[in-house]
């Protein structure tokens, strides 16, 4: 009777230890899965940010090429024509006054 009770107590203790170990392993696996999910989301977010930055960069470059470059070129052309006219007017004044 005593040995049976001792064996029962030992078996219960073993079962308790085994359940504790199982719960510990399961908890560790769940934690690792959650970390992997977070890492995956972070990678997706980073990829999205990189993609957005690339698109913004391309857009800025396109705007520069299609809008700003012609505006700068037009401004330079206007300045060139203006300077040419001023130079021509100065020369004509010198001839008229002579």
C-alpha positions in Angstrom: 0.0 0.0 0.0 2.8 2.4 0.9 4.9 1.6 -2.1 1.8 1.9 -4.4 1.2 5.4 -3.0 4.9 6.3 -3.4 4.8 5.0 -7.0 1.6 7.0 -7.7 3.2 10.1 -6.3 6.3 9.6 -8.3 4.3 9.0 -11.5 2.2 12.1 -10.8 5.5 14.0 -10.3 6.8 12.7 -13.6 3.6 13.6 -15.4 3.8 17.1 -13.9 7.4 17.5 -15.0 6.6 16.2 -18.5 3.6 18.5 -18.9 5.7 21.4 -17.7 8.4 20.5 -20.3 5.8 20.2 -23.0 4.2 23.6 -22.1 7.7 25.1 -22.1 8.5 23.8 -25.6 5.2 24.9 -27.0 5.6 28.3 -25.5 9.0 28.6 -27.1 7.7 27.5 -30.4 4.9 30.0 -30.3 7.3 32.7 -29.3 9.7 31.9 -32.2 6.7 31.8 -34.6 5.6 35.2 -33.5 9.2 36.6 -33.9 9.3 35.1 -37.4 6.0 36.8 -38.3 7.2 40.1 -37.0 10.5 39.8 -38.9 8.5 38.9 -42.1 6.2 42.0 -41.6 9.3 44.2 -40.9 10.9 42.9 -44.1 7.7 43.6 -46.1 7.5 47.1 -44.7 11.2 47.8 -45.4 10.7 46.5 -48.9 7.7 48.8 -49.4 9.6 51.8 -48.0 12.5 51.1 -50.4 10.1 50.7 -53.3 8.4 54.0 -52.4 11.7 55.8 -52.1 12.8 54.5 -55.5 9.5 55.6 -57.0 9.8 59.1 -55.5 13.4 59.3 -56.7 12.4 58.3 -60.3 9.5 60.8 -60.2 11.8 63.6 -59.0 14.2 62.8 -61.8 11.4 62.7 -64.4 10.1 66.1 -63.2 13.6 67.5 -63.4 14.1 66.2 -66.9 10.7 67.1 -68.2 9.9 70.3 -66.4 12.9 72.0 -64.8 15.5 71.4 -67.6 13.2 73.0 -70.3 12.5 75.9 -67.9 16.2 76.5 -67.2 16.9 76.2 -70.9 14.2 78.7 -71.7 15.5 81.1 -69.1 19.0 80.9 -70.6 17.6 81.5 -74.0 15.7 84.6 -72.8 18.8 85.9 -71.1 20.8 85.3 -74.3 18.3 87.1 -76.4 18.0 90.0 -73.9 21.8 90.4 -73.8 22.1 90.3 -77.6 19.4 93.0 -77.9 21.1 95.2 -75.3 24.4 94.8 -77.0 22.9 95.6 -80.4 21.1 98.7 -79.0 24.4 99.9 -77.4 26.2 99.6 -80.7 23.4 101.4 -82.6 23.4 104.3 -80.1 27.1 104.7 -80.6 26.6 104.9 -84.4 23.7 107.3 -84.2 25.6 109.7 -81.9 28.7 109.7 -84.1 
